[in-house]
Amino acid sequence: MKIIKVMSKKVRDKEYSKYIINIPKQDVENSDLLNKELKIKSEKGKIIIEKE
Protein backbone atom coordinates (compact mmCIF):
# COMPACT_ATOMS: atom_id res chain seq x y z
CA MET A 1 0.00 0.00 0.00
CA LYS A 2 1.29 3.47 -0.83
CA ILE A 3 0.40 7.13 -0.42
CA ILE A 4 1.03 8.95 -3.69
CA LYS A 5 1.30 12.73 -4.13
CA VAL A 6 -0.07 14.01 -7.46
CA MET A 7 -0.44 17.48 -8.88
CA SER A 8 -4.12 18.43 -8.89
CA LYS A 9 -3.91 21.70 -10.79
CA LYS A 10 -1.77 24.73 -11.44
CA VAL A 11 -3.15 28.27 -11.10
CA ARG A 12 -0.73 30.92 -12.28
CA ASP A 13 2.49 30.16 -10.38
CA LYS A 14 0.89 28.09 -7.60
CA GLU A 15 0.63 24.29 -7.78
CA TYR A 16 -2.02 22.38 -5.85
CA SER A 17 -1.46 18.76 -4.87
CA LYS A 18 -3.66 15.94 -3.64
CA TYR A 19 -2.83 12.58 -2.16
CA ILE A 20 -4.08 9.19 -3.29
CA ILE A 21 -3.98 6.12 -1.04
CA ASN A 22 -3.55 2.91 -2.99
CA ILE A 23 -5.49 0.29 -0.95
CA PRO A 24 -5.80 -3.35 -2.08
CA LYS A 25 -9.19 -4.13 -3.69
CA GLN A 26 -10.10 -6.96 -1.32
CA ASP A 27 -9.46 -4.80 1.76
CA VAL A 28 -11.76 -2.06 0.43
CA GLU A 29 -14.53 -4.52 -0.44
CA ASN A 30 -14.30 -6.24 2.97
CA SER A 31 -14.40 -2.92 4.85
CA ASP A 32 -17.92 -1.94 3.66
CA LEU A 33 -16.63 1.65 3.29
CA LEU A 34 -16.86 1.94 -0.50
CA ASN A 35 -18.91 5.02 -1.56
CA LYS A 36 -19.49 6.04 2.09
CA GLU A 37 -18.73 9.39 3.72
CA LEU A 38 -15.52 8.94 5.69
CA LYS A 39 -13.65 10.90 8.34
CA ILE A 40 -9.93 10.79 8.86
CA LYS A 41 -7.77 11.20 11.94
CA SER A 42 -4.04 11.50 11.82
CA GLU A 43 -1.59 10.88 14.61
CA LYS A 44 2.16 10.58 14.54
CA GLY A 45 2.85 7.56 12.34
CA LYS A 46 -0.86 6.72 11.82
CA ILE A 47 -3.77 7.60 9.56
CA ILE A 48 -7.18 6.31 10.72
CA ILE A 49 -10.09 6.18 8.26
CA GLU A 50 -13.59 5.68 9.72
CA LYS A 51 -17.18 5.83 8.56
CA GLU A 52 -19.01 8.94 9.78
Residue, then its C-alpha position, 0 to 999 in steps of 0.5 A: m500500500k502506498i500514499i502517492k502525491v499528485m499534482s491536482k492543478k496549477v493556477r498561475d504560479k501556484e501548484y495544488s497537490k492531492y494525495i491518493i492512497n492505494i489500498p488493495k481491492q479486497d481490503v476495500e470490499n471487505s471494509d464496507l466503506l466503498n462510496k461512504e462518507l468517511k472521516i480521517k484522523s491523523e496521529k504521529g505515524k498513523i492515519i485512521i479512516e472511519k465511517e461517519 
